[in-house]
Amino acid sequence: MSEMIQVLRSSVQTWECDRMGHLNVRHYFGKSGEGVAYFGSLLGLSPRELDRRGWLLAPRDQHVRFLRELRPGAPYTASAGVLEVSSEGLKILTLLRHGVDGPPAATLTTDYLLCDRDARTPRPLPDEVRQRALVHRCELPEYAAPRGLEPTAPAPEPTLQEAEVRGLVPAFLGRVRPELCDASGHLAPEGHMAAVSDGVTHFFLHTERPQPPGIGGAALEYRFVYRNPIAAGDFLSVRSGYAEVSEKTMRIAHQLFDAVSGRCVATSEAVVVNFDLEARRAVALTPEQRAQLQAHVIADLRI
């Protein structure tokens, strides 16, 4: 197995951070995507080459672990390697870490499918790309493996009407902005995460999540299953619901839809904790919080 390749080197900007005082989750997705684009260039699938051929490396299934905060001004690097090579795609690991040799901040494991940009039909991975990818094989470190989210097969694709019937909360509604789209003009992973992140406050307001002073919320883990593309200018709706509440964590499911057609764009799950803003650590839910939140749990809600 070879070493992972450094694909990004930068620092956290204040405008990228949220009210928790650390890098907002959407930017982890964006920085990973930027790094993968460079990594793909080294494999022979540069953005320019993909555009010339009318191809796209489309994400299908993505798992994220958040390990340590990245706060304003923090330097970071990202490295990438190939976990699996198939006839039509790649499973790529992106590792963001503090500084150059510091501890890991987050890991993103993504299944990419090579496909026609417009029709979204699979294309065989060119032999030369496959050979280059095999040179950069790496192993999944234990800290990047799923922990609170099982890597199970996705549930059947839901519809917006089904989400309404099941009582999922309207969390986000807005236009798909071009700056959050990929080269084909469709919403990129960062845009999916941005919609979930922007809408989660409405979800918490609806469920009246009790929050003591000085306590916020932080995500430990996310998984996204990307189902159907949605284009710039379309309208996106996010419906959210509690899938499970335990002593320390909450598992929240998000379903993303084309707000007009009702077709599912993506489904997602997250493991979330209460976060002490002064001590900068996770804290357990109080019995009162658990009781109130468990009343909102929707049975059999999964990705």
ZIUR-V354738 format. One record per residue. N is the residue number from 1. RES is the residue in one letter. SS is DSSP state (H for helix, E for strand, C for the rest). PHI is phi as a letter, one per 40 degrees, with the letter a starting at -180 (* if undefined). PSI is psi in radians with two decimals (NA if undefined). Layout:
BEGIN
((N RES SS PHI PSI) (N RES SS PHI PSI))
END
This chain:
BEGIN
((1 M C * 2.41) (2 S C c 2.96) (3 E C c 2.61) (4 M C c 2.68) (5 I E c 2.32) (6 Q E c 2.22) (7 V E b -0.05) (8 L E a 2.49) (9 R E a 2.07) (10 S E a -2.81) (11 S E a 2.77) (12 V C c 2.24) (13 Q C c 2.58) (14 T H d -0.67) (15 W H c -0.24) (16 E H c -0.08) (17 C E c 2.71) (18 D C b -2.98) (19 R C c -0.25) (20 M C c -0.18) (21 G C g 0.33) (22 H C b 2.95) (23 L E d 2.20) (24 N C c 2.55) (25 V H d -0.61) (26 R H d -0.58) (27 H H c -0.41) (28 Y H c -0.73) (29 F H c -0.75) (30 G H c -0.74) (31 K H c -0.65) (32 S H c -0.78) (33 G H c -0.67) (34 E H c -0.75) (35 G H c -0.69) (36 V H c -0.61) (37 A H c -0.71) (38 Y H c -0.74) (39 F H c -0.75) (40 G H c -0.60) (41 S H c -0.65) (42 L H c -0.42) (43 L H c -0.14) (44 G C h 0.20) (45 L C b 1.02) (46 S C c 2.77) (47 P H d -0.67) (48 R H c -0.70) (49 E H c -0.71) (50 L H c -0.75) (51 D H c -0.72) (52 R H c -0.67) (53 R H c -0.15) (54 G C g 0.58) (55 W E b 2.98) (56 L E a 2.40) (57 L E c 1.75) (58 A E c 2.22) (59 P E c 2.44) (60 R E b -0.77) (61 D E a 2.28) (62 Q E b 2.28) (63 H E b 2.37) (64 V E b 2.33) (65 R E b 2.25) (66 F E b 2.09) (67 L C b -0.75) (68 R C a 2.55) (69 E C c 2.56) (70 L C b 2.00) (71 R C b 2.94) (72 P C d 2.32) (73 G C g -0.16) (74 A C c 2.26) (75 P E c 2.55) (76 Y E a 2.80) (77 T E b 2.80) (78 A E b 2.42) (79 S E b 2.70) (80 A E b 2.63) (81 G E a 2.94) (82 V E b 2.17) (83 L E c -0.70) (84 E E a 2.58) (85 V E b 2.19) (86 S C b 3.14) (87 S C c -0.41) (88 E C b 0.09) (89 G E a -3.03) (90 L E b 2.53) (91 K E b 2.05) (92 I E b 2.35) (93 L E b 2.22) (94 T E b 2.26) (95 L E b 2.07) (96 L E c 2.29) (97 R E b 2.77) (98 H E c 2.29) (99 G C g -2.52) (100 V C c -0.77) (101 D C b 0.30) (102 G C c -3.08) (103 P C c 2.70) (104 P E c 2.43) (105 A E c -0.64) (106 A E a 2.70) (107 T E b 2.49) (108 L E b 2.08) (109 T E b 2.07) (110 T E b 2.27) (111 D E c 2.08) (112 Y E b 2.43) (113 L E b 2.24) (114 L E c 2.16) (115 C E a 2.91) (116 D E c 2.37) (117 R C c -0.69) (118 D C c -0.86) (119 A C c -0.35) (120 R C g 0.44) (121 T C c 2.51) (122 P E c 2.58) (123 R C b 2.52) (124 P C c 2.42) (125 L C c 2.18) (126 P C d 2.54) (127 D H d -0.72) (128 E H c -0.59) (129 V H c -0.75) (130 R H c -0.76) (131 Q H c -0.71) (132 R H c -0.67) (133 A H c -0.69) (134 L H c -0.50) (135 V H c -0.49) (136 H C b 0.51) (137 R E c 2.49) (138 C C a 2.98) (139 E C b 2.62) (140 L C c 2.04) (141 P C c 2.69) (142 E H d -0.65) (143 Y H c -0.19) (144 A H c -0.13) (145 A C c 2.66) (146 P C d 2.44) (147 R C b -1.02) (148 G C c -0.11) (149 L C b 2.09) (150 E C c 2.42) (151 P C c 0.96) (152 T C c 2.86) (153 A C c 2.45) (154 P C c 2.64) (155 A C c 2.85) (156 P C d 2.60) (157 E C c 2.12) (158 P C c 2.96) (159 T C b 2.83) (160 L H c -0.67) (161 Q H c -0.72) (162 E H c -0.69) (163 A H c -0.70) (164 E H c -0.73) (165 V H c -0.66) (166 R H c -0.15) (167 G C g 0.35) (168 L C c 2.49) (169 V E c 2.31) (170 P E c 1.94) (171 A E b -0.69) (172 F E a 2.50) (173 L E a 2.13) (174 G E a 2.96) (175 R E c 2.51) (176 V C c 2.03) (177 R C c 2.44) (178 P H d -0.61) (179 E H c -0.19) (180 L H b 0.27) (181 C E b 2.82) (182 D C c -2.98) (183 A C c -0.38) (184 S C c -0.02) (185 G C g 0.24) (186 H E b 2.69) (187 L E d 2.23) (188 A C c 2.90) (189 P H d -0.69) (190 E H d -0.66) (191 G H c -0.64) (192 H H c -0.83) (193 M H c -0.63) (194 A H c -0.72) (195 A H c -0.74) (196 V H c -0.82) (197 S H c -0.73) (198 D H c -0.46) (199 G H c -0.19) (200 V H c -0.50) (201 T H c -0.68) (202 H H c -0.66) (203 F H c -0.81) (204 F H c -0.65) (205 L H c -0.75) (206 H H c -0.69) (207 T C c 0.05) (208 E C f 0.84) (209 R C c 2.03) (210 P C c 2.26) (211 Q C b 1.92) (212 P C c 2.78) (213 P C d 2.46) (214 G C g 0.08) (215 I E b 2.24) (216 G E b -2.71) (217 G E b 2.60) (218 A E a 2.52) (219 A E c 2.39) (220 L E c -0.51) (221 E E a 2.55) (222 Y E b 2.63) (223 R E b 2.35) (224 F E b 2.38) (225 V E b 2.00) (226 Y E c 2.11) (227 R C b -0.89) (228 N C a 2.43) (229 P C c 2.65) (230 I C b 2.40) (231 A E c 2.81) (232 A C d 2.34) (233 G C g -0.37) (234 D C c 2.98) (235 F E b 2.32) (236 L E b 2.37) (237 S E b 2.36) (238 V E b 2.24) (239 R E b 2.35) (240 S E b 2.67) (241 G E a 2.66) (242 Y E c 2.22) (243 A E c -0.48) (244 E E a 2.50) (245 V E b 2.16) (246 S C b -2.97) (247 E C c -0.65) (248 K C b -0.45) (249 T E b 2.82) (250 M E b 2.35) (251 R E b 2.09) (252 I E b 2.30) (253 A E b 2.44) (254 H E b 2.36) (255 Q E b 2.18) (256 L E b 2.31) (257 F E b 2.68) (258 D E c 2.04) (259 A C c -0.35) (260 V C c -0.88) (261 S C c -0.40) (262 G C g 0.02) (263 R C c 2.47) (264 C E c 2.29) (265 V E c -0.76) (266 A E a 2.78) (267 T E b 2.68) (268 S E a 2.69) (269 E E b 2.61) (270 A E b 2.53) (271 V E b 2.11) (272 V E b 2.56) (273 V E b 2.78) (274 N E c 2.51) (275 F E b 2.13) (276 D E c 2.01) (277 L C c -0.36) (278 E C c -0.82) (279 A C c -0.29) (280 R C f 0.89) (281 R E a 2.82) (282 A E c 2.54) (283 V E b 2.65) (284 A C c 2.70) (285 L C c 2.55) (286 T C c 2.77) (287 P H d -0.64) (288 E H c -0.72) (289 Q H c -0.80) (290 R H c -0.77) (291 A H c -0.74) (292 Q H c -0.71) (293 L H c -0.61) (294 Q H c -0.42) (295 A C c -0.32) (296 H C c -0.02) (297 V E c 2.33) (298 I C b 2.14) (299 A C c 2.49) (300 D C f 0.58) (301 L C c 2.00) (302 R C a 2.98) (303 I C c NA))
END
